[in-house]
């Protein structure tokens, strides 16, 4: 049997899924039957437990940002072995012997090389081999010496493998339980075919079980990406925008520079990576190096989650112009932000870069804090965490009290979008003066002079659609939290049920920081909509900067029609000082009155000029309607009657796209 086909069969067998072509080169080829057999068992198990499409998208981005491609692939391979092998052995006990053979052969390989090279051992082996030598020795319970950076990286990943193993074990057990219950259910079904009630109950249980397994798989995949991304940023990341001075080289390149120079002098050709990723997502290709915000909108939103403090990279060039007192104040405010709103989802260098591009003019010295509302143990204030939980319960209770109205609104809006925008049910073509020529109508032009002999292909002209929802989360919305969360949930539910890419952010200001809370991202499952009920108002609001950020991110999307829906009270207002003089120096300009309204209106205009659509949904008091009109012009909706909510939003979406 062909070696490639044999490997694929092992992967398929362990994953219990034959519906994909395995990426075999994610793991190295050892040229040994037993070693390769073990690795393919492991690869199949990884395919079984994680969202591999999401993981490979992450890997493709990493591979584009480092010259040490095979070295990073080796790190990924060993970490997957470290994190998943024990669970694999628990499920397939035969894997234990293959793992032992594998580790023994790796150990023998480097024993031979040590005898051959003696004291020059570390100088003679490649970086990839050194990683393999040090990390696998740890897995084989042997202590060996390597360069400091390799030891540091191996221990960094070793410490974090336990969390991945625990998640993998939970998912593996859940899958086994599901299979067991499936067998029992089938047996009961055969014995009690006439018991419809039991059948319905079984179906509901299946749905709940599927949801649980999908949630566990998503959690495992995200945590795996989080850990490997942390290692990548700390040890492999190459800043493609930086100059090529020694101070900007990554740690491995510093240690390996002389070796590469010697290889060049010796006339050795540069080794190509064993795995060349082709970008699977068009919007990743679209992100240019010159458009840093666009690039980070792809990478950061999906792949830079919850990076530990010791991994976050600081761009000193961006911080060099900030005074020591300002840095101290910003750090104090940042600590309070983490305690009140949750940890940052972006590394500091990315946040700094975004600030350098967007926080200009009236927003000079304003900082960003991007979060999902996840709190760090020991670094958060229980009061604020409980406040969010309590408000979530109120939001959900309000929704349930009015569920019939809200559910009807969701269904109505869904149908409006499907029928009026996607025109799925419109069988009669519209005759126009341009479009696709209808031959049978030519006589009308010759005899009657009628120019409407063309068919307008509405569906093709509309193209694809994406929607961003931006929620004003300032304290002025405190009396309307339940209403705002319900309105956002209705829109998100209707859109995501039609598979329309939808993202939801909330925004508010705390001192000189704009807090952007992500409730759902474009690729999240529909179940993520429930996070919108975490909506809690506080602080002030700087609408213009929030719209500026979202608008810039929308530029990276490939959809033909991009819509931004802003739920706001029409009162952009952010006073920086708030009586803090004497406490600490706070940078930034106040954002009030006509100046704030004009700036917000300008950002709405700028967004429209980039071929994006904007709709303002007014959630404030009657006296603030004039400000809303100045900002959004005719593109705003004021909805007093919830029974009309879906019709009005549907009408405005249709008008915007027209």
N, C-alpha and C positions, 0 to 999 in steps of 0.2 A: 504494500500500500504506500502511496505517495506520502512523504514525511509531513507535508503541509496538511493534507487531508486527515492524516492520523491525528495530528495535533488538534485540528478543528473538531474532530469527533470526540476527543477527550473533553474539550471545552463545552461542547453541546450537551454531552452526557451529564456532566456535573451540574451545568446550569439548568438542565431539564427544559431547554428551549432551543429549537432548531430554526428559529425565524430570523436569524441575523448572521452576518459574516464576521467572525471574531477578528479583532485587531491583534493578531498574534505577536507582532513586533513591539507591543507595549512591554513585553518581557523579552529578555535576552535569549539568544539561542546558544545553548551550552554544548551542543554536539554530542551529548550523552543521552542515551535512551531514558534511563531512570531519572536523571536530573530534569530533562525536558518534560517527562511525563508528570512529575510532581508540579512543575511550574504551570503546565496546562490545566491540571486539576485546580490549582489555586486561581488561575485566571477565570475558569468556568464558574467557580464559587463567587468571585467578585462580580461577574456578570449577573449572577443570580440575585445578589443582594443590593446592588446600587443602580442608580439611574446612569447607565453608561454613556448615553448621549450627552447628558449634562457634564459628566466627568471629562469626556474627550474634548468637549468645547473648552473647558477650563484648561486642559493640557495644551490644546492648540495655541492658546493665547500665551501661556508660559513659554512654550518652545520658541515663540516669536520674539521673546524678550531676553534671551540669553544665548551666549555662544556655546555654553557648556550643555548641549542638548542631551547627549548620551549619558553624561554624568548625572543630570537631573532625572532622566529616565531610570537610571540605576537606583537612585534614591527612592523614587516612587515605587519601583518594583520591590525593593527590600522592605519598605514600610508596609506595603500591602501584605507581604509575607508575615511581617511582625504582627500586624493587626488582625488578619483573617485566618491564619493557619490553625490556631487552636480551635476555632469554631468549625473549620473544615474537618479537622480530625474528629471532633465530637460528633459530627454528622456522618462522616465516612472514615471509620477507624483505620482502614487500609492506608490512608494518606500518611499515617505516623511513620511507617517504615520508609516510605519514599522521602519524607522530610529528613529523617535521620541520615539516609544515604546521601542526600543532597548536601547537608551541612558538613558531613565527614569529608566529602570530595572537595568542597570549597576549602576546608581546613588543610587538607593534604596539598592542594594546589599552592597555597601560600607558604607552607612548610618547605616545599621544594624550592620555591623562589627565594626564600630567606637563605637557604643553604647555598644557593647559586650566587646571590649578590652580596651576602654578608652584611657589612655595615652600610653599604650603599643601597640596601633594599628599598627604602622609601624614595630614594632619588630615581631609581630605575623604573619603578612601576608607575603606571599612569594614574591620573586623578580618579578615573572610574574604578580602577582596580583597588586603589587605596580605600575608597568608599566601601567597596565590596568586602575588603579585608577587615576593616574596623567594625563595620555595622554587623556583618554576619558573625564575627567573633563574639559580639555582644549577645546575639541570639543563641550562639552555641555555648554561652556561659563561660567564655574565655576573655581574660583581660589582655589586650594588646595595646601597643603604643603606635599612634599615628600622629600626623600634624595636629596642632591644637584645634584648627577650624573643623577638621573632619571629626575629631572626637566630640567637639561641642555640638555639631550638627547631629551626630548619631545619638547622643544622649538627649538632645532636644526632642527628637522624634520618638525615641524609646519611651520617654516619660509620657508622651501623649498618645501612645498606641492603646493603652488600657481603655480609654474612653471609647475609642472606635470598636475595640473588641466587645465591650459590653453592649453597645448598640447593635452590633452584628449578631451577637448571641440572642438578644431579645427578638430581632427580626427573624432569625432562623427558627426560633421556637414558635413564633406566631405563624410562620408558614407551615410548620409541621402540625400545629393544632388545627389550622384551617383544613389541611388535607385529611386529618383524622375525622374532623366534623363532617367533611364532605362525604366520606365513606359511610358514616353513620346516617347522615341525611339521606343518601341514596338508598341505603337498606330500608330505612323507615318509609321512604317514598314508595318503594316497591311493595311493602307490606300494607301500606295504608293509602292507596291511590285515591280513595274517595274522600279523604279528609282534607278538604280545601283549606280549612283554617290553618291546619298545621303547615300546609305548603306555603301559604302566604307568610306565616311566621318565619319559616326557614329562609324565604327570599329576603326578608328584612334583615335577618341575622347575617346572611351572606353580604349584603351591602355594607353593614356595619363592620364586618370582618375585613372586607376589601379596603375600606377606608382606613382602618387601623394599620393594615400592612402597607398601604401606600404612604401613610403619614410616617411610619417607621423608616421606610426606604428613603423618603425625602430627607428626614432628619439625619440618617446615616450618611447619605451622599453629601449633604451640606457640611456636616462636621468633618468628613474626610477632606473635602475641598478646603475647608478652613485651615486644617492642620498643615496640609501640603502647601497651601498658599503662604502660610506663615514661614515655613522653611524656605520657600522660593524667594520671598521678599528679603529674608535675612541673609541668605547665602548665595543666591544665584541671580537675583534681579539686576539687569543692566539698564540704567536710565538712558533711554534712547534719545532724550532731549539734552543730555548733559554733554559737556565737552569731554574729550578723551584724555583728560589729565589723570595722573596716578591717583589723585585723591578720590576720583569717582569710580575707580575700578572696584568690582565686587571682590569679596574676600578670597574666593577660589582663584580668580584671575591674578591677584597679587601674588599668591603662593606659587602659581603655575606659570608665571610670565617667562621666567628664564628657560624653563623646559620647552615651551613653545618656540622661543627664539632659537634655541639650539636645534630643534627639529627642522625649522625653516632653513637654517644654515646647512644642515645635513642633506637638504634637498627632499625631505619627506613631504608628500602631498597631504594637505589638510583632510582629515577624516570626515566623511559626511555622516550625518545622523542616520541611525538605522531606521528611524521612523520619521517620515516627512508628512506632517499633517496638512491636509487641504482644508481650508476654512469651510465649515459646513453652513455657517450663517452669513448671509450676504451683508448684513449690517455690520459685521465685524470687519469685513474687507473694506467697507466704506469709511471706517474711522481712520483718518489720516493722522500722521505724527504731528502735523501742524495744528491739528484740532484736538488739543489735549482733553477738553471737556467731552468731546464726542467719544474719544477713546475710553475715558474713565467711566462714561455712562454705561458702557458695555461691561468692562472688566469689574468695576467696583460694585455695581449693583448685584452681580451674580457671584463674584468670586472672592471678594475681600471681606469676609464676614468675621467679626469678632476676633481681630488680630490681637494677640497678647501684647502687653506693654513693652516687653523686651524685644518685640519683633518690629514695632512701628518705626518707620524710617523718617528721619527729619531732613528736609531740604534746607540747609543752612543759608543758601543764597536767598531764599524767600524770607528768612527770619532775620537776616543781618541788618535790615533797616529798621527793625522794631526795637524800641528802647527797652532796657532791662526792667524798668518799672511797669511798662505796658505788658511785657511778657509775664511778669509776676501776676498782674491783675487778670490777664487772660487765663492763666493757669488756675487761679482761684475760681474764676467764673466757670471754667471748664469742669472743675471738680464738682461744683454745685449742679451743673448741667447733668453730669453723669448720675448724680444722686437723685435728681428730680425727673429726668426724662429717659434715662437709660444709656447704655454704652454706645459708642460710635460704631457704625458699620463700615466706615472707610478708614484706611490708615492715614496718619497725619500728613504724609507727603502729598497724598491725593487731595485732601481737604485744603491744604495750603495752596496747591496749584489752582484749584477751582476758585479760591478766594482772590488769587492774584489776577485772574481773568475777569471775574464778575464784580468784585467789590471795589468799584471805582466811582468817582464823582460824589454824589450824595451818599453813596454806600461805602465810601472810603473808610477803612479800619473796622468794618463790620466783619464778623467771623461766621462760619457755618458750623453747625453740629447736626450730622446725619445719624438718625437712630431708627430702630424698630421697636423701641420701648422695652428692650430686654435689659434687665438689671444685673449688675455684677455683684456677686455675693461679697458682703463686707464693704461695698463701696456705694451703697444706695440708702436713701432715707425711706424707712418703712411707711412713713406717713404719706409720702407722695405715691408710693407703689399702691398702697391701700386706696388712696383717693382715685386712682385710675381704675382699680378693680370695682370700687363702689359705683363709679360713673358708668362703667361697662354694664353692671347689673341694671342700672336705671335705664340705660339706652335699650338693652334687650327687653326689659319689662315694657317700655313704651312701645316697642315694635310688636310685642306679643299682644298688648292690649288693642292694637289697631291692625292686627295681622291680616284680617280679611281685606281691609282697604289697601294695605301695602302689597299684599300678594296679588291683588287684582291690578294694582298699578304696575307691578313688575311684568305681569303677563301682557298687559295692554301695551306697555312701552316696547316689550320684545316684539309683539306683533306689528306695531307701527314701524319699527326699524326694519323688520324683515320684509314687510309688504311695500312700504313707501320708499325705503332707501335701497334695499337690495332688489326690490321689484320681482320677487320670486313668483308672485301670483299674477303678474301682469302679462297676460297672454296676447293682448292686442297691441301691436306695434304702433308707435306714435309717428304720424306722417309729418315730415319737416322739409325744409328747403335744402338740407345737406344731410349726409350720412350714407347709408347703404342704399343704392339704387334699386327700386322695385320695378322690374321690367314690365309687369302687367299694368302699371300705372302711367307709362310713358304717353299713352294716347291722350290722357287728361291735359298734359302740357301742350301737345300739338293742337288739340281741338279746343280746349277750354282756356289755355294759357295758365293752367294751375301749376305752380312751381313746387308744390308739396308732393313730390313723387319719390321722396327718400324716406327710409326707415331709420329712426333714431335708436341706436343700440345703447339704451340707458345703462344696462348692467355693465357693459364693457367700459363705458365712459366713467362710471362711478369708481370702479377699481376697489382697492382694499381700504380698510378703515382702522384707525387706532384712536383711543381716547385716553386722555389724562384728566384726572379729577383732582382738583386742588381745594383743600378745605381750610378756610380761615379758622384757626384754633385759638384766637386771642380771647382774653377775658370778657370782651364785649359780647361774646356769644354764649356766656354762661347760662342765660335763661333759655337758650335754644339748643343745647347740646343734644338732647334726645331727637329733636326734629332734624338737625343737620346730619347726624349719623344715619338716621332712617332714610333721608333723601339720597345721601351718597350710596347707601346700601342698595336702594331700589335701582339706581342707575347702573351700578356695578353688576348687580345680579342679572339685569336685562341684557347688558352687553356681553358679559362672559358666558351666558347661556348660549349665545350665538357665536362663541369662539372669537369674539373681537378682542384684540390685545388691549388690556385696560390696566392702568396704574393709578393708585390713589396715594396722595401725600397730604399730610396736614402741616400747617406752618404757624409759628408764633415766634415772638422775640423775647429773649431773656437777657437784660443788660444789652451788650453789643453783639450778641450771638443770635443768628437766625436759626431756629430749631426746625429741621425738616424731618417729620416722622413718616416713615414709609409704612402704609397699611397693606398694600399689595403691589406686586410688580407684574409686568406684562405676562411673564411665563408662569406665574403662580397658578395653582389649581383654583377652581371656582370656590372651594371651601375657604380659601384665604379671605374671601369677602367678609367673613365674620369678624376679622380683626378690625374692621372699620368701627365696630361697636366699642373699641378701646378709645375712641375719640373723647378727648377731655380738653376743655379750654383753659387757658392761662396766659399771662403775659400780654404783650402788645403785638402789633402786626405791621410788617413791612412788605406790603403786597407786591410792590414793584420788583424787589429783589427775588422774591419767591417765583414770580412769573418769569423773570429773566432766566433763572436757573432751569425751570421746567422747559421753557421755550428752547433753550440751547440744547437740552437733551433730546427734545422732539426732532431736532434737525438730523439726528443720527438714524431715525427710523426710515424704513423703506416703503411704508404704506403710502398709497396715493393721496388719501385724505386723512389729515391729522387734526384732531379736535381737542381743545383744552376747555374744560368746564370748571369754572371757579365759583365755589359756594362761599360768598362773602357778604358782610354787612355794609360794604361800600364806604368804610371808614378806615383807610390806612392811617395808622397812628402809632408812632414808636418814639417815645422820649427815652433817651439814653441814660440821663443822670439819675432820675427818680430819687433824688435826695441822698445819693451815695457819696457825696463829697465828704472827705475826711475818713471814709472807710477805705476806698481805694480809687485810683485813677482809672476812669473808664473812657476808652477812645470811641470815636464815632460821632456822627452828626445826628441831631434830632430829625425826625421824619414826621412832620405834622402839617395839617391844614392844606391849603391850596398847592403848596410845593409837593406834598406827598401824593395828592390826587393827580397832579400833572405828571409826576414821574410814573405812577401806576398806569395812567392812560397812555403814556409814551411806550411803555413796555408791551401793553396790549396791542398798540399800533405796530410796534416792531415785530411782534409775533405774527400778526396778520400779513405783514409785508414779506415774510418768509414763507408765504403760501400755507400757513397754518390757520385754522379756524378757532375762534374764541367765543365762548358763551358765558356770560355772567349770570348766575342764579342768585338773586337778591334774598338775603336771609336777615335783613335788618329792620329798622323802624322806618315809618313813612317819611320822617323828616330828613332821612339820609338818602332818599331816592335821587335827589338832584346830583349828588356825588357819584352814585352808581351810573347815572346816565352820562355824566362827563367821562367816566372811565371806559364804559363799554359801548357807548353810543346806542344804536338800536339793537345791538346783540346782547340783550339781557332779558331775563324772565323774572317776574315778581309773582310768586305763587302763594296765594292766601288759602285756597281751597285744595286740600290734599287729594280730593277726588279728581281734580283736574291736572294733577302733577304730571302723570305719564303723558297725557295728551299735549300739554304745553312743551315739555322737554322734547317729545317726539317731533312736534311741529318745528321747534327751533333747530333741531338737528337736521331736519329735512331742508329748512331754509338756508342754513349755513352751507350745506353741501351743494345746494343749487347755486 
